[in-house]
């Protein structure tokens, strides 16, 4: 499903579970040697997705070890993002000649745990979510906001190598007209994230906002941002 949110210059792959055997590179296996079995399996599956995407770009497979914040270290000349949640794993990659940075996120299409919304949202965002919920109550808007902010961070971090708080970007959603999706029942649309701190400078231009796309289908929320050159 993630490919529906991405331009043709981005290669992607996804899996619904961890049943497919995956042989990790020694460096990758060492990174999760002390993790619980479930974490090891999702780690392996999402790297399988990344390898498939690398192949689609015509690039060789390579170890994808975690960085300081757990972010994957991509090969030179590649921008990418990974995500995993209950029932979904995915990776999306592009050549840096086409894409500056990208971020994808998957979340289960259910409510956020009690008390989480206040920690990840701004008052204005909560006002907008209430209005959206009144119009379309079957979309888990609070969890969608969380997912969008995860995609914002994943796009931001490779460009800045700095943290970005949940209160440092304000997200606004634009739903597509009802019934326009090719796989009903589904909900889809776009979103804009306005950065409340100085944005990254790329090509002598400061990026003060990111735009992305979102999709809710088959129990999964997906969000994606792609900054093209």
C-alpha positions, 0 to 999 in steps of 0.5 A: 500500500505504501507505494500509492503514497510515493512518486515513481522515483521512490522504490518501496516494498512491504510485508504484512508479517514476519513469516518470510525467512531473512538472513541478516548480515553479521553487522545487522544480527549483532545490532539486535542480538540482545533484543527479544525475538519479536523485535529481531523478526520485525528488524529482519523483515523491514530490512528485507523490504529495504533490500527489495527496494535497493534491488528495484533501484538497481543497487546491491544489498548492503548491511543496514545498521542502526544509527544513534537514534535507531535510524538506518544508515543508508548507502551513499547516494540513497535516501530512505525510510523504514517503518513497522507496526503490528501487521505492517512493515515497509521501506521506501528508498530513492537516489539522492539525485532525485530525492533530498529526504523522505519519511514514512510511517505505519500505525495501527488504525486505532485510538492512541493510548490514554494521555498520549495526544496531549504530549504529541499535539498542539492546542490548535491541532487538537481543535482541528482534530475535533472538527475532523472527527465530527465530520468523519468519525471513522478515521482515527485522527489522533493516531493519524496525527501521531503518524504524520509527525513521525514522518515529519521527524524521519524527513527532518532528521537526515537533513539536520541531525537534530531532534525535532519535538512534537511541539515544533511542527503543526500538522493540518490534514486535508481529506480527499472527497469521500468515495474517491479511493480505489479500494473502498472502504478507505480514507486518504488525503494530504497533510501539511506540516508547518515547522515552528523552528528554522527549517533545513536549508536545501539548495539555498532554500529554507524549507519551512513546511513539509507536505505529505500524503496519508491513507487508512485502509485494512486496519493500517494508517500510512503517512509519507513525505518526499522532498524532491530535488 
